[in-house]
Amino acid sequence: MTTTEDIRFVGDGVSLAGTLHRPAGQGPHPAIVMLQGSGPADRDSDGYFPPIRDTFLGAGLAVLSWDKPGIGGSGGDWRERTLRDRAHEAVDALAWLR
């Protein structure tokens, strides 16, 4: 049975809210982060992520995703973020996972 944990971390100076999904079995598990494309998107990327996430979980991978800045529980404003800022968020998410 998979487990989920609502989490918070600071990504490029912005407080971000997300969810860590863990596969069945005792960890630690290898993990990935999922990043949304353009536009306002929550941690499920408006429904696109769940089937992809389920495939990763079935393969024994943990999955972390978060609300874009200014969406859901995250601070900031995604419209004011550059691609470099988003890349820094991803690096900070990986650091949080470690």
mmCIF file as gemmi writes it, N, C-alpha and C atoms, coordinates in Angstrom:
data_model
loop_
_atom_site.group_PDB
_atom_site.id
_atom_site.type_symbol
_atom_site.label_atom_id
_atom_site.label_alt_id
_atom_site.label_comp_id
_atom_site.label_asym_id
_atom_site.label_entity_id
_atom_site.label_seq_id
_atom_site.pdbx_PDB_ins_code
_atom_site.Cartn_x
_atom_site.Cartn_y
_atom_site.Cartn_z
_atom_site.occupancy
_atom_site.B_iso_or_equiv
_atom_site.pdbx_formal_charge
_atom_site.auth_seq_id
_atom_site.auth_asym_id
_atom_site.pdbx_PDB_model_num
ATOM 1 N N . MET Axp A 1 ? 0.846 -1.184 0 1 0 ? 1 A 1
ATOM 2 C CA . MET Axp A 1 ? 0 0 0 1 0 ? 1 A 1
ATOM 3 C C . MET Axp A 1 ? 0.889 1.245 0 1 0 ? 1 A 1
ATOM 4 N N . THR Axp A 2 ? 0.584 2.174 -0.891 1 0 ? 2 A 1
ATOM 5 C CA . THR Axp A 2 ? 1.367 3.409 -0.948 1 0 ? 2 A 1
ATOM 6 C C . THR Axp A 2 ? 0.949 4.343 0.179 1 0 ? 2 A 1
ATOM 7 N N . THR Axp A 3 ? 1.857 5.249 0.537 1 0 ? 3 A 1
ATOM 8 C CA . THR Axp A 3 ? 1.553 6.254 1.553 1 0 ? 3 A 1
ATOM 9 C C . THR Axp A 3 ? 1.805 7.634 0.973 1 0 ? 3 A 1
ATOM 10 N N . THR Axp A 4 ? 1.116 8.615 1.526 1 0 ? 4 A 1
ATOM 11 C CA . THR Axp A 4 ? 1.306 10.002 1.106 1 0 ? 4 A 1
ATOM 12 C C . THR Axp A 4 ? 1.573 10.859 2.335 1 0 ? 4 A 1
ATOM 13 N N . GLU Axp A 5 ? 2.359 11.892 2.128 1 0 ? 5 A 1
ATOM 14 C CA . GLU Axp A 5 ? 2.695 12.83 3.2 1 0 ? 5 A 1
ATOM 15 C C . GLU Axp A 5 ? 2.697 14.237 2.613 1 0 ? 5 A 1
ATOM 16 N N . ASP Axp A 6 ? 1.861 15.109 3.181 1 0 ? 6 A 1
ATOM 17 C CA . ASP Axp A 6 ? 1.902 16.515 2.78 1 0 ? 6 A 1
ATOM 18 C C . ASP Axp A 6 ? 3.169 17.128 3.353 1 0 ? 6 A 1
ATOM 19 N N . ILE Axp A 7 ? 3.875 17.867 2.518 1 0 ? 7 A 1
ATOM 20 C CA . ILE Axp A 7 ? 5.174 18.401 2.931 1 0 ? 7 A 1
ATOM 21 C C . ILE Axp A 7 ? 5.259 19.887 2.577 1 0 ? 7 A 1
ATOM 22 N N . ARG Axp A 8 ? 6.26 20.544 3.165 1 0 ? 8 A 1
ATOM 23 C CA . ARG Axp A 8 ? 6.606 21.923 2.814 1 0 ? 8 A 1
ATOM 24 C C . ARG Axp A 8 ? 8.121 21.992 2.709 1 0 ? 8 A 1
ATOM 25 N N . PHE Axp A 9 ? 8.598 22.77 1.76 1 0 ? 9 A 1
ATOM 26 C CA . PHE Axp A 9 ? 10.023 23.044 1.656 1 0 ? 9 A 1
ATOM 27 C C . PHE Axp A 9 ? 10.187 24.424 1.034 1 0 ? 9 A 1
ATOM 28 N N . VAL Axp A 10 ? 11.362 24.965 1.15 1 0 ? 10 A 1
ATOM 29 C CA . VAL Axp A 10 ? 11.657 26.261 0.546 1 0 ? 10 A 1
ATOM 30 C C . VAL Axp A 10 ? 12.367 26 -0.772 1 0 ? 10 A 1
ATOM 31 N N . GLY Axp A 11 ? 11.779 26.473 -1.85 1 0 ? 11 A 1
ATOM 32 C CA . GLY Axp A 11 ? 12.339 26.308 -3.182 1 0 ? 11 A 1
ATOM 33 C C . GLY Axp A 11 ? 12.692 27.655 -3.769 1 0 ? 11 A 1
ATOM 34 N N . ASP Axp A 12 ? 13.967 27.911 -3.921 1 0 ? 12 A 1
ATOM 35 C CA . ASP Axp A 12 ? 14.453 29.182 -4.456 1 0 ? 12 A 1
ATOM 36 C C . ASP Axp A 12 ? 13.858 30.365 -3.682 1 0 ? 12 A 1
ATOM 37 N N . GLY Axp A 13 ? 13.82 30.226 -2.351 1 0 ? 13 A 1
ATOM 38 C CA . GLY Axp A 13 ? 13.371 31.306 -1.491 1 0 ? 13 A 1
ATOM 39 C C . GLY Axp A 13 ? 11.871 31.409 -1.297 1 0 ? 13 A 1
ATOM 40 N N . VAL Axp A 14 ? 11.095 30.49 -1.866 1 0 ? 14 A 1
ATOM 41 C CA . VAL Axp A 14 ? 9.634 30.529 -1.774 1 0 ? 14 A 1
ATOM 42 C C . VAL Axp A 14 ? 9.154 29.289 -1.028 1 0 ? 14 A 1
ATOM 43 N N . SER Axp A 15 ? 8.211 29.473 -0.096 1 0 ? 15 A 1
ATOM 44 C CA . SER Axp A 15 ? 7.626 28.351 0.628 1 0 ? 15 A 1
ATOM 45 C C . SER Axp A 15 ? 6.682 27.595 -0.306 1 0 ? 15 A 1
ATOM 46 N N . LEU Axp A 16 ? 6.973 26.298 -0.505 1 0 ? 16 A 1
ATOM 47 C CA . LEU Axp A 16 ? 6.199 25.481 -1.425 1 0 ? 16 A 1
ATOM 48 C C . LEU Axp A 16 ? 5.551 24.316 -0.686 1 0 ? 16 A 1
ATOM 49 N N . ALA Axp A 17 ? 4.314 24.012 -1.056 1 0 ? 17 A 1
ATOM 50 C CA . ALA Axp A 17 ? 3.559 22.918 -0.45 1 0 ? 17 A 1
ATOM 51 C C . ALA Axp A 17 ? 3.403 21.809 -1.471 1 0 ? 17 A 1
ATOM 52 N N . GLY Axp A 18 ? 3.605 20.579 -1.034 1 0 ? 18 A 1
ATOM 53 C CA . GLY Axp A 18 ? 3.491 19.465 -1.961 1 0 ? 18 A 1
ATOM 54 C C . GLY Axp A 18 ? 3.124 18.185 -1.26 1 0 ? 18 A 1
ATOM 55 N N . THR Axp A 19 ? 3.296 17.097 -1.976 1 0 ? 19 A 1
ATOM 56 C CA . THR Axp A 19 ? 3.005 15.775 -1.449 1 0 ? 19 A 1
ATOM 57 C C . THR Axp A 19 ? 4.122 14.818 -1.86 1 0 ? 19 A 1
ATOM 58 N N . LEU Axp A 20 ? 4.563 14.035 -0.887 1 0 ? 20 A 1
ATOM 59 C CA . LEU Axp A 20 ? 5.504 12.948 -1.148 1 0 ? 20 A 1
ATOM 60 C C . LEU Axp A 20 ? 4.714 11.65 -1.113 1 0 ? 20 A 1
ATOM 61 N N . HIS Axp A 21 ? 4.759 10.916 -2.215 1 0 ? 21 A 1
ATOM 62 C CA . HIS Axp A 21 ? 4.103 9.617 -2.324 1 0 ? 21 A 1
ATOM 63 C C . HIS Axp A 21 ? 5.185 8.557 -2.235 1 0 ? 21 A 1
ATOM 64 N N . ARG Axp A 22 ? 4.957 7.566 -1.369 1 0 ? 22 A 1
ATOM 65 C CA . ARG Axp A 22 ? 5.929 6.475 -1.204 1 0 ? 22 A 1
ATOM 66 C C . ARG Axp A 22 ? 5.295 5.158 -1.637 1 0 ? 22 A 1
ATOM 67 N N . PRO Axp A 23 ? 6.087 4.316 -2.311 1 0 ? 23 A 1
ATOM 68 C CA . PRO Axp A 23 ? 5.556 3.007 -2.713 1 0 ? 23 A 1
ATOM 69 C C . PRO Axp A 23 ? 5.448 2.069 -1.512 1 0 ? 23 A 1
ATOM 70 N N . ALA Axp A 24 ? 4.793 0.958 -1.731 1 0 ? 24 A 1
ATOM 71 C CA . ALA Axp A 24 ? 4.684 -0.06 -0.687 1 0 ? 24 A 1
ATOM 72 C C . ALA Axp A 24 ? 6.065 -0.602 -0.361 1 0 ? 24 A 1
ATOM 73 N N . GLY Axp A 25 ? 6.208 -1.089 0.845 1 0 ? 25 A 1
ATOM 74 C CA . GLY Axp A 25 ? 7.472 -1.691 1.26 1 0 ? 25 A 1
ATOM 75 C C . GLY Axp A 25 ? 8.33 -0.727 2.053 1 0 ? 25 A 1
ATOM 76 N N . GLN Axp A 26 ? 9.285 -1.32 2.721 1 0 ? 26 A 1
ATOM 77 C CA . GLN Axp A 26 ? 10.173 -0.529 3.561 1 0 ? 26 A 1
ATOM 78 C C . GLN Axp A 26 ? 11.196 0.199 2.699 1 0 ? 26 A 1
ATOM 79 N N . GLY Axp A 27 ? 11.43 1.475 2.999 1 0 ? 27 A 1
ATOM 80 C CA . GLY Axp A 27 ? 12.4 2.285 2.261 1 0 ? 27 A 1
ATOM 81 C C . GLY Axp A 27 ? 13.766 2.18 2.894 1 0 ? 27 A 1
ATOM 82 N N . PRO Axp A 28 ? 14.688 2.996 2.493 1 0 ? 28 A 1
ATOM 83 C CA . PRO Axp A 28 ? 14.427 4.139 1.6 1 0 ? 28 A 1
ATOM 84 C C . PRO Axp A 28 ? 14.225 3.697 0.154 1 0 ? 28 A 1
ATOM 85 N N . HIS Axp A 29 ? 13.478 4.523 -0.584 1 0 ? 29 A 1
ATOM 86 C CA . HIS Axp A 29 ? 13.17 4.264 -1.982 1 0 ? 29 A 1
ATOM 87 C C . HIS Axp A 29 ? 13.869 5.292 -2.865 1 0 ? 29 A 1
ATOM 88 N N . PRO Axp A 30 ? 14.276 4.903 -4.066 1 0 ? 30 A 1
ATOM 89 C CA . PRO Axp A 30 ? 14.713 5.923 -5.013 1 0 ? 30 A 1
ATOM 90 C C . PRO Axp A 30 ? 13.531 6.854 -5.261 1 0 ? 30 A 1
ATOM 91 N N . ALA Axp A 31 ? 13.817 8.098 -5.579 1 0 ? 31 A 1
ATOM 92 C CA . ALA Axp A 31 ? 12.733 9.069 -5.722 1 0 ? 31 A 1
ATOM 93 C C . ALA Axp A 31 ? 12.945 9.958 -6.933 1 0 ? 31 A 1
ATOM 94 N N . ILE Axp A 32 ? 11.837 10.49 -7.416 1 0 ? 32 A 1
ATOM 95 C CA . ILE Axp A 32 ? 11.864 11.463 -8.502 1 0 ? 32 A 1
ATOM 96 C C . ILE Axp A 32 ? 11.013 12.661 -8.107 1 0 ? 32 A 1
ATOM 97 N N . VAL Axp A 33 ? 11.236 13.775 -8.789 1 0 ? 33 A 1
ATOM 98 C CA . VAL Axp A 33 ? 10.363 14.94 -8.647 1 0 ? 33 A 1
ATOM 99 C C . VAL Axp A 33 ? 9.647 15.15 -9.972 1 0 ? 33 A 1
ATOM 100 N N . MET Axp A 34 ? 8.398 15.577 -9.891 1 0 ? 34 A 1
ATOM 101 C CA . MET Axp A 34 ? 7.612 15.845 -11.09 1 0 ? 34 A 1
ATOM 102 C C . MET Axp A 34 ? 7.396 17.352 -11.189 1 0 ? 34 A 1
ATOM 103 N N . LEU Axp A 35 ? 7.675 17.896 -12.369 1 0 ? 35 A 1
ATOM 104 C CA . LEU Axp A 35 ? 7.555 19.331 -12.615 1 0 ? 35 A 1
ATOM 105 C C . LEU Axp A 35 ? 6.465 19.597 -13.642 1 0 ? 35 A 1
ATOM 106 N N . GLN Axp A 36 ? 5.632 20.589 -13.351 1 0 ? 36 A 1
ATOM 107 C CA . GLN Axp A 36 ? 4.573 20.957 -14.276 1 0 ? 36 A 1
ATOM 108 C C . GLN Axp A 36 ? 5.123 21.795 -15.434 1 0 ? 36 A 1
ATOM 109 N N . GLY Axp A 37 ? 4.323 21.888 -16.477 1 0 ? 37 A 1
ATOM 110 C CA . GLY Axp A 37 ? 4.652 22.743 -17.611 1 0 ? 37 A 1
ATOM 111 C C . GLY Axp A 37 ? 4.188 24.169 -17.366 1 0 ? 37 A 1
ATOM 112 N N . SER Axp A 38 ? 3.829 24.851 -18.421 1 0 ? 38 A 1
ATOM 113 C CA . SER Axp A 38 ? 3.44 26.251 -18.318 1 0 ? 38 A 1
ATOM 114 C C . SER Axp A 38 ? 2.046 26.39 -17.703 1 0 ? 38 A 1
ATOM 115 N N . GLY Axp A 39 ? 1.759 27.587 -17.224 1 0 ? 39 A 1
ATOM 116 C CA . GLY Axp A 39 ? 0.449 27.891 -16.678 1 0 ? 39 A 1
ATOM 117 C C . GLY Axp A 39 ? 0.321 27.534 -15.21 1 0 ? 39 A 1
ATOM 118 N N . PRO Axp A 40 ? -0.803 27.933 -14.613 1 0 ? 40 A 1
ATOM 119 C CA . PRO Axp A 40 ? -1.037 27.627 -13.202 1 0 ? 40 A 1
ATOM 120 C C . PRO Axp A 40 ? -1.341 26.143 -13.035 1 0 ? 40 A 1
ATOM 121 N N . ALA Axp A 41 ? -0.623 25.489 -12.142 1 0 ? 41 A 1
ATOM 122 C CA . ALA Axp A 41 ? -0.849 24.055 -11.956 1 0 ? 41 A 1
ATOM 123 C C . ALA Axp A 41 ? -0.572 23.663 -10.514 1 0 ? 41 A 1
ATOM 124 N N . ASP Axp A 42 ? -1.41 22.769 -10.015 1 0 ? 42 A 1
ATOM 125 C CA . ASP Axp A 42 ? -1.22 22.261 -8.665 1 0 ? 42 A 1
ATOM 126 C C . ASP Axp A 42 ? -0.301 21.041 -8.685 1 0 ? 42 A 1
ATOM 127 N N . ARG Axp A 43 ? -0.146 20.421 -7.541 1 0 ? 43 A 1
ATOM 128 C CA . ARG Axp A 43 ? 0.781 19.281 -7.398 1 0 ? 43 A 1
ATOM 129 C C . ARG Axp A 43 ? 0.365 18.065 -8.22 1 0 ? 43 A 1
ATOM 130 N N . ASP Axp A 44 ? -0.883 18.016 -8.674 1 0 ? 44 A 1
ATOM 131 C CA . ASP Axp A 44 ? -1.339 16.938 -9.552 1 0 ? 44 A 1
ATOM 132 C C . ASP Axp A 44 ? -1.363 17.37 -11.015 1 0 ? 44 A 1
ATOM 133 N N . SER Axp A 45 ? -0.853 18.568 -11.287 1 0 ? 45 A 1
ATOM 134 C CA . SER Axp A 45 ? -0.836 19.14 -12.643 1 0 ? 45 A 1
ATOM 135 C C . SER Axp A 45 ? -2.213 19.025 -13.292 1 0 ? 45 A 1
ATOM 136 N N . ASP Axp A 46 ? -3.221 19.412 -12.488 1 0 ? 46 A 1
ATOM 137 C CA . ASP Axp A 46 ? -4.613 19.423 -12.953 1 0 ? 46 A 1
ATOM 138 C C . ASP Axp A 46 ? -5.068 18.079 -13.509 1 0 ? 46 A 1
ATOM 139 N N . GLY Axp A 47 ? -4.593 16.999 -12.874 1 0 ? 47 A 1
ATOM 140 C CA . GLY Axp A 47 ? -5.042 15.658 -13.217 1 0 ? 47 A 1
ATOM 141 C C . GLY Axp A 47 ? -4.128 14.874 -14.145 1 0 ? 47 A 1
ATOM 142 N N . TYR Axp A 48 ? -3.097 15.496 -14.679 1 0 ? 48 A 1
ATOM 143 C CA . TYR Axp A 48 ? -2.179 14.787 -15.572 1 0 ? 48 A 1
ATOM 144 C C . TYR Axp A 48 ? -1.194 13.881 -14.825 1 0 ? 48 A 1
ATOM 145 N N . PHE Axp A 49 ? -0.795 14.268 -13.605 1 0 ? 49 A 1
ATOM 146 C CA . PHE Axp A 49 ? 0.239 13.517 -12.894 1 0 ? 49 A 1
ATOM 147 C C . PHE Axp A 49 ? -0.217 12.184 -12.286 1 0 ? 49 A 1
ATOM 148 N N . PRO Axp A 50 ? -1.438 12.048 -11.754 1 0 ? 50 A 1
ATOM 149 C CA . PRO Axp A 50 ? -1.778 10.815 -11.043 1 0 ? 50 A 1
ATOM 150 C C . PRO Axp A 50 ? -1.512 9.51 -11.804 1 0 ? 50 A 1
ATOM 151 N N . PRO Axp A 51 ? -1.893 9.352 -13.079 1 0 ? 51 A 1
ATOM 152 C CA . PRO Axp A 51 ? -1.6 8.072 -13.723 1 0 ? 51 A 1
ATOM 153 C C . PRO Axp A 51 ? -0.099 7.846 -13.94 1 0 ? 51 A 1
ATOM 154 N N . ILE Axp A 52 ? 0.637 8.905 -14.191 1 0 ? 52 A 1
ATOM 155 C CA . ILE Axp A 52 ? 2.09 8.788 -14.348 1 0 ? 52 A 1
ATOM 156 C C . ILE Axp A 52 ? 2.714 8.43 -13.006 1 0 ? 52 A 1
ATOM 157 N N . ARG Axp A 53 ? 2.271 9.134 -11.962 1 0 ? 53 A 1
ATOM 158 C CA . ARG Axp A 53 ? 2.775 8.872 -10.605 1 0 ? 53 A 1
ATOM 159 C C . ARG Axp A 53 ? 2.501 7.431 -10.203 1 0 ? 53 A 1
ATOM 160 N N . ASP Axp A 54 ? 1.303 6.929 -10.5 1 0 ? 54 A 1
ATOM 161 C CA . ASP Axp A 54 ? 0.964 5.554 -10.136 1 0 ? 54 A 1
ATOM 162 C C . ASP Axp A 54 ? 1.9 4.553 -10.812 1 0 ? 54 A 1
ATOM 163 N N . THR Axp A 55 ? 2.306 4.835 -12.034 1 0 ? 55 A 1
ATOM 164 C CA . THR Axp A 55 ? 3.251 3.963 -12.737 1 0 ? 55 A 1
ATOM 165 C C . THR Axp A 55 ? 4.6 3.965 -12.019 1 0 ? 55 A 1
ATOM 166 N N . PHE Axp A 56 ? 5.073 5.156 -11.642 1 0 ? 56 A 1
ATOM 167 C CA . PHE Axp A 56 ? 6.341 5.248 -10.909 1 0 ? 56 A 1
ATOM 168 C C . PHE Axp A 56 ? 6.253 4.525 -9.563 1 0 ? 56 A 1
ATOM 169 N N . LEU Axp A 57 ? 5.154 4.732 -8.838 1 0 ? 57 A 1
ATOM 170 C CA . LEU Axp A 57 ? 4.983 4.059 -7.547 1 0 ? 57 A 1
ATOM 171 C C . LEU Axp A 57 ? 4.988 2.547 -7.724 1 0 ? 57 A 1
ATOM 172 N N . GLY Axp A 58 ? 4.329 2.05 -8.766 1 0 ? 58 A 1
ATOM 173 C CA . GLY Axp A 58 ? 4.299 0.622 -9.04 1 0 ? 58 A 1
ATOM 174 C C . GLY Axp A 58 ? 5.679 0.058 -9.352 1 0 ? 58 A 1
ATOM 175 N N . ALA Axp A 59 ? 6.564 0.932 -9.823 1 0 ? 59 A 1
ATOM 176 C CA . ALA Axp A 59 ? 7.943 0.514 -10.119 1 0 ? 59 A 1
ATOM 177 C C . ALA Axp A 59 ? 8.862 0.673 -8.911 1 0 ? 59 A 1
ATOM 178 N N . GLY Axp A 60 ? 8.28 1.05 -7.745 1 0 ? 60 A 1
ATOM 179 C CA . GLY Axp A 60 ? 9.072 1.16 -6.526 1 0 ? 60 A 1
ATOM 180 C C . GLY Axp A 60 ? 9.734 2.5 -6.301 1 0 ? 60 A 1
ATOM 181 N N . LEU Axp A 61 ? 9.303 3.535 -7.031 1 0 ? 61 A 1
ATOM 182 C CA . LEU Axp A 61 ? 9.875 4.875 -6.872 1 0 ? 61 A 1
ATOM 183 C C . LEU Axp A 61 ? 8.97 5.75 -6.02 1 0 ? 61 A 1
ATOM 184 N N . ALA Axp A 62 ? 9.568 6.547 -5.145 1 0 ? 62 A 1
ATOM 185 C CA . ALA Axp A 62 ? 8.834 7.592 -4.436 1 0 ? 62 A 1
ATOM 186 C C . ALA Axp A 62 ? 8.706 8.782 -5.387 1 0 ? 62 A 1
ATOM 187 N N . VAL Axp A 63 ? 7.636 9.559 -5.215 1 0 ? 63 A 1
ATOM 188 C CA . VAL Axp A 63 ? 7.364 10.671 -6.124 1 0 ? 63 A 1
ATOM 189 C C . VAL Axp A 63 ? 7.013 11.92 -5.321 1 0 ? 63 A 1
ATOM 190 N N . LEU Axp A 64 ? 7.702 13.011 -5.624 1 0 ? 64 A 1
ATOM 191 C CA . LEU Axp A 64 ? 7.435 14.304 -4.987 1 0 ? 64 A 1
ATOM 192 C C . LEU Axp A 64 ? 6.951 15.281 -6.041 1 0 ? 64 A 1
ATOM 193 N N . SER Axp A 65 ? 5.86 15.96 -5.749 1 0 ? 65 A 1
ATOM 194 C CA . SER Axp A 65 ? 5.386 17.063 -6.588 1 0 ? 65 A 1
ATOM 195 C C . SER Axp A 65 ? 4.819 18.137 -5.675 1 0 ? 65 A 1
ATOM 196 N N . TRP Axp A 66 ? 4.751 19.357 -6.178 1 0 ? 66 A 1
ATOM 197 C CA . TRP Axp A 66 ? 4.297 20.481 -5.352 1 0 ? 66 A 1
ATOM 198 C C . TRP Axp A 66 ? 3.482 21.439 -6.181 1 0 ? 66 A 1
ATOM 199 N N . ASP Axp A 67 ? 2.735 22.284 -5.474 1 0 ? 67 A 1
ATOM 200 C CA . ASP Axp A 67 ? 1.954 23.336 -6.109 1 0 ? 67 A 1
ATOM 201 C C . ASP Axp A 67 ? 2.903 24.418 -6.606 1 0 ? 67 A 1
ATOM 202 N N . LYS Axp A 68 ? 2.688 24.895 -7.818 1 0 ? 68 A 1
ATOM 203 C CA . LYS Axp A 68 ? 3.5 25.999 -8.317 1 0 ? 68 A 1
ATOM 204 C C . LYS Axp A 68 ? 3.335 27.196 -7.384 1 0 ? 68 A 1
ATOM 205 N N . PRO Axp A 69 ? 4.314 28.087 -7.345 1 0 ? 69 A 1
ATOM 206 C CA . PRO Axp A 69 ? 4.187 29.273 -6.507 1 0 ? 69 A 1
ATOM 207 C C . PRO Axp A 69 ? 2.88 30.021 -6.788 1 0 ? 69 A 1
ATOM 208 N N . GLY Axp A 70 ? 2.154 30.325 -5.696 1 0 ? 70 A 1
ATOM 209 C CA . GLY Axp A 70 ? 0.889 31.046 -5.794 1 0 ? 70 A 1
ATOM 210 C C . GLY Axp A 70 ? -0.313 30.163 -6.065 1 0 ? 70 A 1
ATOM 211 N N . ILE Axp A 71 ? -0.094 28.858 -6.184 1 0 ? 71 A 1
ATOM 212 C CA . ILE Axp A 71 ? -1.175 27.902 -6.434 1 0 ? 71 A 1
ATOM 213 C C . ILE Axp A 71 ? -1.311 27.017 -5.2 1 0 ? 71 A 1
ATOM 214 N N . GLY Axp A 72 ? -2.544 26.644 -4.859 1 0 ? 72 A 1
ATOM 215 C CA . GLY Axp A 72 ? -2.769 25.766 -3.714 1 0 ? 72 A 1
ATOM 216 C C . GLY Axp A 72 ? -2.146 26.325 -2.456 1 0 ? 72 A 1
ATOM 217 N N . GLY Axp A 73 ? -1.297 25.528 -1.805 1 0 ? 73 A 1
ATOM 218 C CA . GLY Axp A 73 ? -0.687 25.933 -0.548 1 0 ? 73 A 1
ATOM 219 C C . GLY Axp A 73 ? 0.666 26.607 -0.674 1 0 ? 73 A 1
ATOM 220 N N . SER Axp A 74 ? 1.119 26.88 -1.893 1 0 ? 74 A 1
ATOM 221 C CA . SER Axp A 74 ? 2.448 27.474 -2.082 1 0 ? 74 A 1
ATOM 222 C C . SER Axp A 74 ? 2.396 28.994 -2.116 1 0 ? 74 A 1
ATOM 223 N N . GLY Axp A 75 ? 3.44 29.614 -1.545 1 0 ? 75 A 1
ATOM 224 C CA . GLY Axp A 75 ? 3.557 31.065 -1.584 1 0 ? 75 A 1
ATOM 225 C C . GLY Axp A 75 ? 4.097 31.521 -2.936 1 0 ? 75 A 1
ATOM 226 N N . GLY Axp A 76 ? 4.232 32.815 -3.081 1 0 ? 76 A 1
ATOM 227 C CA . GLY Axp A 76 ? 4.805 33.378 -4.294 1 0 ? 76 A 1
ATOM 228 C C . GLY Axp A 76 ? 3.794 33.488 -5.424 1 0 ? 76 A 1
ATOM 229 N N . ASP Axp A 77 ? 4.297 33.658 -6.645 1 0 ? 77 A 1
ATOM 230 C CA . ASP Axp A 77 ? 3.462 33.826 -7.823 1 0 ? 77 A 1
ATOM 231 C C . ASP Axp A 77 ? 4.188 33.215 -9.018 1 0 ? 77 A 1
ATOM 232 N N . TRP Axp A 78 ? 3.622 32.177 -9.59 1 0 ? 78 A 1
ATOM 233 C CA . TRP Axp A 78 ? 4.273 31.469 -10.699 1 0 ? 78 A 1
ATOM 234 C C . TRP Axp A 78 ? 4.526 32.391 -11.885 1 0 ? 78 A 1
ATOM 235 N N . ARG Axp A 79 ? 3.707 33.44 -12.03 1 0 ? 79 A 1
ATOM 236 C CA . ARG Axp A 79 ? 3.865 34.355 -13.166 1 0 ? 79 A 1
ATOM 237 C C . ARG Axp A 79 ? 5.112 35.222 -13.055 1 0 ? 79 A 1
ATOM 238 N N . GLU Axp A 80 ? 5.698 35.267 -11.863 1 0 ? 80 A 1
ATOM 239 C CA . GLU Axp A 80 ? 6.906 36.067 -11.652 1 0 ? 80 A 1
ATOM 240 C C . GLU Axp A 80 ? 8.166 35.202 -11.612 1 0 ? 80 A 1
ATOM 241 N N . ARG Axp A 81 ? 8.044 33.921 -11.929 1 0 ? 81 A 1
ATOM 242 C CA . ARG Axp A 81 ? 9.165 32.995 -11.857 1 0 ? 81 A 1
ATOM 243 C C . ARG Axp A 81 ? 9.73 32.741 -13.252 1 0 ? 81 A 1
ATOM 244 N N . THR Axp A 82 ? 11.032 32.659 -13.335 1 0 ? 82 A 1
ATOM 245 C CA . THR Axp A 82 ? 11.689 32.322 -14.598 1 0 ? 82 A 1
ATOM 246 C C . THR Axp A 82 ? 11.918 30.815 -14.662 1 0 ? 82 A 1
ATOM 247 N N . LEU Axp A 83 ? 12.341 30.328 -15.814 1 0 ? 83 A 1
ATOM 248 C CA . LEU Axp A 83 ? 12.685 28.907 -15.915 1 0 ? 83 A 1
ATOM 249 C C . LEU Axp A 83 ? 13.86 28.574 -15.002 1 0 ? 83 A 1
ATOM 250 N N . ARG Axp A 84 ? 14.767 29.506 -14.845 1 0 ? 84 A 1
ATOM 251 C CA . ARG Axp A 84 ? 15.893 29.295 -13.923 1 0 ? 84 A 1
ATOM 252 C C . ARG Axp A 84 ? 15.38 29.159 -12.487 1 0 ? 84 A 1
ATOM 253 N N . ASP Axp A 85 ? 14.416 30.006 -12.098 1 0 ? 85 A 1
ATOM 254 C CA . ASP Axp A 85 ? 13.817 29.898 -10.763 1 0 ? 85 A 1
ATOM 255 C C . ASP Axp A 85 ? 13.174 28.535 -10.57 1 0 ? 85 A 1
ATOM 256 N N . ARG Axp A 86 ? 12.457 28.059 -11.58 1 0 ? 86 A 1
ATOM 257 C CA . ARG Axp A 86 ? 11.805 26.744 -11.488 1 0 ? 86 A 1
ATOM 258 C C . ARG Axp A 86 ? 12.847 25.633 -11.375 1 0 ? 86 A 1
ATOM 259 N N . ALA Axp A 87 ? 13.966 25.778 -12.09 1 0 ? 87 A 1
ATOM 260 C CA . ALA Axp A 87 ? 15.044 24.789 -11.984 1 0 ? 87 A 1
ATOM 261 C C . ALA Axp A 87 ? 15.614 24.784 -10.572 1 0 ? 87 A 1
ATOM 262 N N . HIS Axp A 88 ? 15.757 25.955 -9.975 1 0 ? 88 A 1
ATOM 263 C CA . HIS Axp A 88 ? 16.252 26.025 -8.599 1 0 ? 88 A 1
ATOM 264 C C . HIS Axp A 88 ? 15.268 25.373 -7.636 1 0 ? 88 A 1
ATOM 265 N N . GLU Axp A 89 ? 13.962 25.532 -7.885 1 0 ? 89 A 1
ATOM 266 C CA . GLU Axp A 89 ? 12.961 24.839 -7.068 1 0 ? 89 A 1
ATOM 267 C C . GLU Axp A 89 ? 13.204 23.327 -7.117 1 0 ? 89 A 1
ATOM 268 N N . ALA Axp A 90 ? 13.453 22.811 -8.319 1 0 ? 90 A 1
ATOM 269 C CA . ALA Axp A 90 ? 13.674 21.37 -8.479 1 0 ? 90 A 1
ATOM 270 C C . ALA Axp A 90 ? 14.916 20.911 -7.732 1 0 ? 90 A 1
ATOM 271 N N . VAL Axp A 91 ? 15.987 21.688 -7.798 1 0 ? 91 A 1
ATOM 272 C CA . VAL Axp A 91 ? 17.22 21.354 -7.071 1 0 ? 91 A 1
ATOM 273 C C . VAL Axp A 91 ? 16.957 21.361 -5.566 1 0 ? 91 A 1
ATOM 274 N N . ASP Axp A 92 ? 16.201 22.359 -5.098 1 0 ? 92 A 1
ATOM 275 C CA . ASP Axp A 92 ? 15.87 22.419 -3.668 1 0 ? 92 A 1
ATOM 276 C C . ASP Axp A 92 ? 14.961 21.26 -3.263 1 0 ? 92 A 1
ATOM 277 N N . ALA Axp A 93 ? 14.074 20.823 -4.147 1 0 ? 93 A 1
ATOM 278 C CA . ALA Axp A 93 ? 13.226 19.666 -3.854 1 0 ? 93 A 1
ATOM 279 C C . ALA Axp A 93 ? 14.085 18.41 -3.713 1 0 ? 93 A 1
ATOM 280 N N . LEU Axp A 94 ? 15.061 18.253 -4.593 1 0 ? 94 A 1
ATOM 281 C CA . LEU Axp A 94 ? 15.962 17.103 -4.48 1 0 ? 94 A 1
ATOM 282 C C . LEU Axp A 94 ? 16.759 17.151 -3.181 1 0 ? 94 A 1
ATOM 283 N N . ALA Axp A 95 ? 17.198 18.327 -2.79 1 0 ? 95 A 1
ATOM 284 C CA . ALA Axp A 95 ? 17.93 18.474 -1.521 1 0 ? 95 A 1
ATOM 285 C C . ALA Axp A 95 ? 17.008 18.096 -0.355 1 0 ? 95 A 1
ATOM 286 N N . TRP Axp A 96 ? 15.752 18.5 -0.41 1 0 ? 96 A 1
ATOM 287 C CA . TRP Axp A 96 ? 14.801 18.159 0.654 1 0 ? 96 A 1
ATOM 288 C C . TRP Axp A 96 ? 14.644 16.642 0.719 1 0 ? 96 A 1
ATOM 289 N N . LEU Axp A 97 ? 14.564 15.986 -0.423 1 0 ? 97 A 1
ATOM 290 C CA . LEU Axp A 97 ? 14.405 14.531 -0.448 1 0 ? 97 A 1
ATOM 291 C C . LEU Axp A 97 ? 15.586 13.814 0.197 1 0 ? 97 A 1
ATOM 292 N N . ARG Axp A 98 ? 16.768 14.351 0.032 1 0 ? 98 A 1
ATOM 293 C CA . ARG Axp A 98 ? 17.959 13.7 0.58 1 0 ? 98 A 1
ATOM 294 C C . ARG Axp A 98 ? 17.945 13.793 2.086 1 0 ? 98 A 1
